Amino acid sequence: MNPFSFAPMAVIGRYTASLRALREDIRTERILNSLPADIRKDIGWPEIYAGRRSWHRPD
């Protein structure tokens, strides 16, 4: 069996995993943003996490 026959599947798997992680991060951010302002302040959201992701748009 050719060892390179599974290479495209590995690339697709990594891409799928990164999309899943991105979706989960966006969902988490939406949930955190929906919390009351005083709770967000207590946990340090979004100040602590603003630079954590490259897709995050600074406000």
C-alpha positions as CSV (number, residue, x, y, z in Angstrom):
1,M,0.0,0.0,0.0
2,N,1.2,3.5,-0.9
3,P,2.0,5.5,2.3
4,F,0.9,8.7,0.5
5,S,-2.6,7.5,-0.2
6,F,-3.9,8.8,3.1
7,A,-2.1,12.2,2.9
8,P,-5.2,14.0,1.5
9,M,-7.4,12.5,4.2
10,A,-5.0,13.8,6.8
11,V,-5.1,17.3,5.4
12,I,-8.9,17.2,5.3
13,G,-8.9,15.9,8.8
14,R,-6.7,18.7,10.1
15,Y,-8.8,21.3,8.2
16,T,-12.0,19.9,9.6
17,A,-10.5,20.0,13.1
18,S,-9.4,23.6,12.8
19,L,-12.9,24.6,11.5
20,R,-14.5,22.8,14.4
21,A,-12.2,24.6,16.9
22,L,-12.9,27.9,15.3
23,R,-16.7,27.3,15.5
24,E,-16.4,26.4,19.2
25,D,-14.3,29.5,19.9
26,I,-16.9,31.7,18.2
27,R,-19.7,30.0,20.0
28,T,-17.9,30.5,23.4
29,E,-17.3,34.1,22.6
30,R,-21.0,34.6,21.8
31,I,-22.0,33.0,25.0
32,L,-19.6,35.1,27.0
33,N,-20.8,38.3,25.3
34,S,-24.3,37.4,26.2
35,L,-23.5,37.4,30.0
36,P,-24.4,40.5,32.1
37,A,-21.7,43.2,32.1
38,D,-20.8,42.7,35.8
39,I,-20.1,39.0,35.3
40,R,-18.0,39.7,32.2
41,K,-16.0,42.2,34.2
42,D,-15.5,39.8,37.1
43,I,-14.0,37.1,34.7
44,G,-12.0,39.7,32.8
45,W,-13.8,39.3,29.5
46,P,-12.8,40.4,26.9
47,E,-9.7,42.3,28.1
48,I,-7.7,39.2,28.9
49,Y,-8.7,37.3,25.9
50,A,-8.8,40.0,23.2
51,G,-5.4,39.1,21.6
52,R,-5.7,35.4,22.0
53,R,-7.1,34.6,18.5
54,S,-6.0,36.0,15.2
55,W,-9.6,36.0,13.9
56,H,-10.8,38.2,16.9
57,R,-11.5,41.7,15.7
58,P,-10.4,44.3,18.3
59,D,-13.1,46.7,19.1
